[in-house]
Amino acid sequence: MDATVLVVGGAGYIGSHMVKMLARAGARVVTFDNLSRGHADAVVSGCLYRGDLLAPAEIATVFARHPIDLVMHFAAYCYVGESVEFPGMYYRNNVVGSLNLIDAMLEAGVSRLVFSSTCATYGLPQTELMSESHPQAPVNPYGRSKLAIEQAMSDFATAYGFEGIALRYFNAAGCDPEGKLGERHDPETHLIPLVLREALRTSSGAKRGDTGLAVYGDDFATPDGTCIRDYVHVQDLCEAHLLAARRLLNAKVEGFEAYNLGTERGCSVKEVIAAARQVTGEDIRYRVAARRSGDPHRLVASATKARKVLGWSPRFSDLGTILDTAWRYFSSREGL
């Protein structure tokens, strides 16, 4: 890829994997991250600027120093519960920060943006498979903050000739197949890392009965009573971003486009735990806790549009591969 790509939030979980993939594809990579939730050592290629989107002069400096062809934006807070507790923080970072980024792009004459969005913009599912035509009615500040930027991208496309693609993830999971990068959230709220941390705890000799792994509700309207989610390997997510970037660079986008990224199949919480037992060899225990407010019983994507238009086909997103890559990463970091 003969392009200079700015990866905003490139020190985080998905952003760092994207930086690595872009460099492998031949792109010149520039990363911008405030490191509040990212890690400088996760940026394995290109240069890193430490700065905040809430300080417009800091992002403007990057555009002044580099001839950016395209921007990828991963710099959002992404915890649903936290967004409910601290909505102001989410609207400032996710909405104001994103608008500052787009303003800086337009000022520098950069019009191409790939935006990390979410299925949380849809809210509660009305169909078994959620397509891009599903109503967008988010039920928490996180989803609403992402939807606000999708709407802004569409409006900016109409007004200024802006070109943008929003990629709506379902559940990002897994780690770098080479074991170099992975999930390092603090606090960790994602199911798969929590399950594997429990496996690491018991493998070190801790009592299985002292488990801190919680399953939030076992009485949902699903075959085994636990929530079903559509897990997508981070490597497949990054490949979709690469395809979106090429679509933008090849001038195939007029205005704003949105695509779901999912596998069209779901796995329940109990299925994830059972598969993790197979991968780790540990008898992972859990406790059942009360349902979390607003937790839908099933969230599964229709990814037909991404397959047909982008040519995207997930290659790493079977549950076994997701767990194997994550287990190898977390095992290698045990004790760090």
C-alpha positions as CSV (number, residue, x, y, z in Angstrom):
1,M,0.0,0.0,0.0
2,D,1.7,3.2,-1.2
3,A,0.1,5.6,1.3
4,T,0.8,7.4,4.6
5,V,-1.8,6.3,7.1
6,L,-2.5,8.1,10.4
7,V,-3.7,5.6,13.1
8,V,-5.4,7.5,15.9
9,G,-5.5,5.3,19.0
10,G,-2.8,3.1,17.5
11,A,-1.4,2.1,20.9
12,G,-4.6,0.3,21.9
13,Y,-5.8,-3.2,21.4
14,I,-7.2,-3.1,17.9
15,G,-5.2,0.0,16.8
16,S,-1.8,-1.7,17.6
17,H,-2.7,-4.8,15.5
18,M,-3.7,-2.4,12.7
19,V,-0.4,-0.6,12.9
20,K,1.5,-3.9,12.5
21,M,-0.7,-5.0,9.5
22,L,-0.4,-1.6,7.7
23,A,3.4,-1.8,8.0
24,R,3.3,-5.3,6.6
25,A,1.2,-4.1,3.7
26,G,3.8,-1.4,2.8
27,A,2.1,1.7,4.3
28,R,4.0,4.5,6.0
29,V,2.4,4.5,9.5
30,V,2.0,7.4,11.9
31,T,0.4,6.7,15.3
32,F,-1.3,9.3,17.5
33,D,-2.4,8.2,21.0
34,N,-2.7,9.8,24.4
35,L,-1.7,6.5,26.0
36,S,-4.4,6.8,28.7
37,R,-5.5,3.3,27.7
38,G,-2.9,2.3,25.2
39,H,0.7,1.2,25.5
40,A,3.7,2.8,23.7
41,D,5.5,-0.6,23.4
42,A,2.5,-1.9,21.4
43,V,3.3,0.4,18.5
44,V,5.7,-1.8,16.6
45,S,6.1,0.2,13.4
46,G,6.3,3.8,12.3
47,C,6.5,6.9,14.6
48,L,4.3,7.6,17.7
49,Y,3.0,11.0,18.7
50,R,1.7,11.3,22.2
51,G,-1.2,13.7,22.1
52,D,-4.9,14.1,22.8
53,L,-7.7,14.8,20.4
54,L,-9.2,17.2,23.0
55,A,-6.1,19.4,22.4
56,P,-6.7,20.4,18.7
57,A,-3.2,21.9,18.3
58,E,-1.6,18.5,19.1
59,I,-3.3,16.6,16.3
60,A,-2.8,19.6,13.9
61,T,0.9,19.2,14.5
62,V,0.8,15.7,13.0
63,F,-0.9,16.8,9.9
64,A,1.6,19.7,9.5
65,R,4.5,17.2,9.7
66,H,3.3,14.4,7.6
67,P,1.5,14.2,4.2
68,I,-1.4,12.0,5.4
69,D,-3.4,10.2,2.8
70,L,-5.9,8.4,5.1
71,V,-6.9,8.3,8.7
72,M,-8.0,5.3,10.8
73,H,-9.7,6.3,14.1
74,F,-9.7,3.9,17.0
75,A,-9.4,6.4,19.9
76,A,-12.7,5.9,21.7
77,Y,-13.6,4.8,25.2
78,C,-15.5,1.6,24.8
79,Y,-17.0,0.3,28.2
80,V,-20.8,0.3,28.2
81,G,-21.0,0.4,32.0
82,E,-18.5,3.1,32.3
83,S,-20.4,5.2,29.8
84,V,-23.5,5.0,31.8
85,E,-21.6,6.0,35.0
86,F,-19.6,8.8,33.3
87,P,-21.5,10.0,30.2
88,G,-19.7,13.3,30.1
89,M,-16.3,11.6,29.7
90,Y,-17.7,9.5,26.8
91,Y,-19.2,12.4,25.0
92,R,-16.1,14.5,25.4
93,N,-13.6,11.9,24.3
94,N,-15.7,10.0,21.7
95,V,-17.7,12.9,20.2
96,V,-15.8,16.1,20.8
97,G,-12.4,14.4,20.2
98,S,-13.7,12.9,16.9
99,L,-15.0,16.2,15.7
100,N,-11.6,17.8,16.5
101,L,-10.0,15.1,14.4
102,I,-12.3,15.6,11.4
103,D,-11.8,19.4,11.6
104,A,-8.0,18.9,11.6
105,M,-8.3,16.6,8.6
106,L,-10.4,19.1,6.6
107,E,-8.0,21.9,7.5
108,A,-5.1,19.8,6.2
109,G,-7.0,18.7,3.1
110,V,-7.4,15.1,4.1
111,S,-10.8,13.6,3.3
112,R,-10.6,9.9,3.9
113,L,-11.5,8.3,7.2
114,V,-12.0,4.7,8.4
115,F,-13.9,4.8,11.6
116,S,-14.0,2.2,14.3
117,S,-17.7,1.9,15.1
118,T,-19.8,-0.7,16.9
119,C,-23.0,-2.8,16.9
120,A,-23.9,-0.8,20.0
121,T,-25.3,1.8,17.6
122,Y,-28.2,-0.6,16.9
123,G,-29.4,-1.0,20.5
124,L,-31.6,-4.0,21.2
125,P,-31.8,-6.5,18.4
126,Q,-35.1,-6.7,16.4
127,T,-33.9,-9.6,14.2
128,E,-31.8,-12.7,14.6
129,L,-29.1,-11.4,12.2
130,M,-28.6,-7.6,12.4
131,S,-27.9,-6.0,9.0
132,E,-26.8,-2.4,8.3
133,S,-30.5,-1.6,7.7
134,H,-31.4,-2.5,11.3
135,P,-32.8,0.6,13.1
136,Q,-30.1,2.4,15.1
137,A,-31.5,3.1,18.5
138,P,-28.6,2.8,21.0
139,V,-29.4,2.3,24.6
140,N,-26.3,3.6,26.3
141,P,-24.0,6.6,26.0
142,Y,-21.3,4.6,24.4
143,G,-23.5,3.5,21.5
144,R,-25.0,7.0,21.2
145,S,-21.5,8.6,21.1
146,K,-20.5,6.3,18.2
147,L,-23.7,6.9,16.3
148,A,-23.2,10.7,16.6
149,I,-19.9,10.4,14.8
150,E,-21.4,8.2,12.1
151,Q,-24.1,10.8,11.5
152,A,-21.5,13.6,11.5
153,M,-19.4,11.7,8.9
154,S,-22.5,11.4,6.7
155,D,-23.3,15.1,7.1
156,F,-19.7,16.2,6.4
157,A,-19.7,14.0,3.3
158,T,-22.7,15.9,2.0
159,A,-21.3,19.3,2.9
160,Y,-17.6,19.0,2.2
161,G,-17.0,16.0,0.0
162,F,-15.7,14.0,3.0
163,E,-15.3,10.3,2.3
164,G,-15.8,7.9,5.2
165,I,-16.3,4.3,6.1
166,A,-17.7,3.2,9.5
167,L,-17.0,-0.4,10.5
168,R,-19.4,-1.7,13.1
169,Y,-17.8,-4.4,15.1
170,F,-19.6,-7.0,17.0
171,N,-17.3,-8.6,19.6
172,A,-13.6,-8.1,19.0
173,A,-11.5,-11.0,20.3
174,G,-8.3,-12.9,20.0
175,C,-4.7,-11.8,19.8
176,D,-1.9,-11.4,17.2
177,P,-1.3,-14.8,15.7
178,E,2.5,-14.3,16.2
179,G,1.9,-13.7,19.9
180,K,3.4,-10.2,20.0
181,L,0.3,-8.1,20.7
182,G,-2.9,-8.7,22.6
183,E,-5.6,-7.3,24.9
184,R,-4.2,-5.2,27.8
185,H,-7.3,-3.5,29.1
186,D,-7.4,-2.1,32.6
187,P,-10.0,-2.8,33.9
188,E,-10.7,-5.9,31.8
189,T,-14.4,-6.5,31.0
190,H,-14.2,-8.7,28.0
191,L,-15.3,-12.3,28.5
192,I,-12.5,-14.2,26.8
193,P,-9.6,-12.5,28.6
194,L,-11.5,-13.0,31.9
195,V,-12.0,-16.7,31.2
196,L,-8.3,-17.1,30.3
197,R,-7.2,-15.2,33.4
198,E,-9.2,-17.7,35.4
199,A,-7.4,-20.5,33.6
200,L,-4.0,-18.9,34.4
201,R,-5.0,-18.5,38.1
202,T,-5.9,-22.2,38.5
203,S,-2.9,-23.4,36.5
204,S,-0.6,-21.6,39.0
205,G,-2.2,-23.7,41.8
206,A,-5.0,-21.5,43.1
207,K,-8.2,-23.2,44.3
208,R,-10.8,-23.7,41.6
209,G,-13.6,-23.0,44.1
210,D,-12.3,-19.5,44.7
211,T,-13.2,-18.4,41.1
212,G,-13.9,-14.8,40.4
213,L,-15.2,-15.5,36.9
214,A,-18.9,-14.4,36.7
215,V,-21.5,-15.4,34.2
216,Y,-24.1,-12.7,34.2
217,G,-27.4,-14.5,34.0
218,D,-28.1,-18.1,33.0
219,D,-31.9,-17.7,32.3
220,F,-31.8,-16.0,28.9
221,A,-33.9,-17.3,26.0
222,T,-31.0,-19.2,24.5
223,P,-30.3,-22.9,24.2
224,D,-28.1,-23.0,27.4
225,G,-29.5,-19.9,29.1
226,T,-26.5,-17.7,28.6
227,C,-26.0,-14.7,26.3
228,I,-24.9,-15.3,22.7
229,R,-22.4,-13.0,21.0
230,D,-20.7,-12.8,17.6
231,Y,-16.9,-13.0,18.2
232,V,-14.6,-11.7,15.5
233,H,-10.8,-12.1,15.6
234,V,-8.9,-8.9,15.8
235,Q,-6.8,-10.0,12.8
236,D,-10.0,-10.2,10.7
237,L,-11.1,-6.8,11.9
238,C,-7.8,-5.3,10.8
239,E,-8.1,-7.0,7.4
240,A,-11.5,-5.3,7.0
241,H,-9.9,-2.0,7.8
242,L,-7.3,-2.6,5.2
243,L,-9.9,-3.4,2.6
244,A,-11.9,-0.3,3.5
245,A,-8.7,1.8,3.2
246,R,-8.0,0.5,-0.3
247,R,-11.6,1.2,-1.3
248,L,-11.2,4.8,-0.2
249,L,-7.7,5.2,-1.7
250,N,-9.0,3.8,-5.0
251,A,-11.8,6.5,-5.1
252,K,-14.6,3.9,-4.9
253,V,-16.4,5.7,-2.1
254,E,-18.7,8.7,-2.6
255,G,-19.8,10.0,0.8
256,F,-20.4,7.7,3.8
257,E,-20.6,3.9,3.9
258,A,-21.1,1.5,6.9
259,Y,-20.4,-2.2,7.2
260,N,-21.0,-4.8,9.9
261,L,-18.1,-7.0,10.9
262,G,-19.2,-10.3,12.2
263,T,-19.3,-14.0,11.5
264,E,-23.1,-14.5,11.3
265,R,-22.9,-17.1,14.0
266,G,-22.9,-16.7,17.7
267,C,-21.4,-18.5,20.7
268,S,-22.9,-18.5,24.2
269,V,-21.0,-17.7,27.3
270,K,-21.0,-21.3,28.4
271,E,-19.8,-22.4,24.9
272,V,-16.8,-20.0,25.3
273,I,-16.0,-21.4,28.7
274,A,-16.3,-25.0,27.5
275,A,-14.0,-24.3,24.5
276,A,-11.5,-22.5,26.8
277,R,-11.3,-25.6,28.9
278,Q,-10.3,-27.6,25.8
279,V,-7.7,-25.0,24.8
280,T,-6.1,-24.5,28.2
281,G,-6.6,-27.9,29.7
282,E,-7.9,-26.3,32.9
283,D,-11.2,-27.1,34.6
284,I,-12.4,-23.5,34.5
285,R,-15.1,-22.8,37.1
286,Y,-17.5,-19.8,37.3
287,R,-20.2,-18.4,39.4
288,V,-23.6,-17.2,38.2
289,A,-24.4,-13.6,38.9
290,A,-27.4,-11.4,38.3
291,R,-28.1,-10.2,34.7
292,R,-26.6,-6.9,33.8
293,S,-29.2,-4.2,33.0
294,G,-30.0,-4.0,29.2
295,D,-28.0,-7.1,28.3
296,P,-29.7,-8.6,25.1
297,H,-29.9,-12.3,24.9
298,R,-28.3,-12.4,21.4
299,L,-26.2,-10.1,19.2
300,V,-25.2,-11.6,15.9
301,A,-24.3,-9.8,12.7
302,S,-25.3,-10.1,9.1
303,A,-22.0,-9.4,7.3
304,T,-23.3,-9.9,3.8
305,K,-22.5,-6.4,2.7
306,A,-18.9,-6.5,3.9
307,R,-18.4,-9.8,2.0
308,K,-20.0,-8.5,-1.2
309,V,-18.7,-5.0,-1.4
310,L,-15.4,-5.1,0.5
311,G,-14.6,-8.7,-0.4
312,W,-14.0,-9.4,3.3
313,S,-14.0,-13.0,4.6
314,P,-12.9,-13.7,8.2
315,R,-10.2,-16.3,8.4
316,F,-9.3,-16.4,12.1
317,S,-12.7,-16.0,13.7
318,D,-13.6,-19.6,14.6
319,L,-13.8,-19.9,18.4
320,G,-10.9,-22.3,18.6
321,T,-8.5,-20.0,16.8
322,I,-9.6,-17.0,18.8
323,L,-9.0,-18.8,22.1
324,D,-5.7,-20.4,21.0
325,T,-4.2,-17.1,19.9
326,A,-5.4,-15.4,23.1
327,W,-4.2,-18.2,25.3
328,R,-0.7,-18.2,23.8
329,Y,-0.5,-14.4,24.3
330,F,-1.7,-14.4,27.9
331,S,0.4,-17.5,28.8
332,S,3.5,-15.8,27.5
333,R,2.8,-12.8,29.8
334,E,2.1,-14.7,32.9
335,G,3.8,-13.0,35.9
336,L,4.5,-9.8,34.0
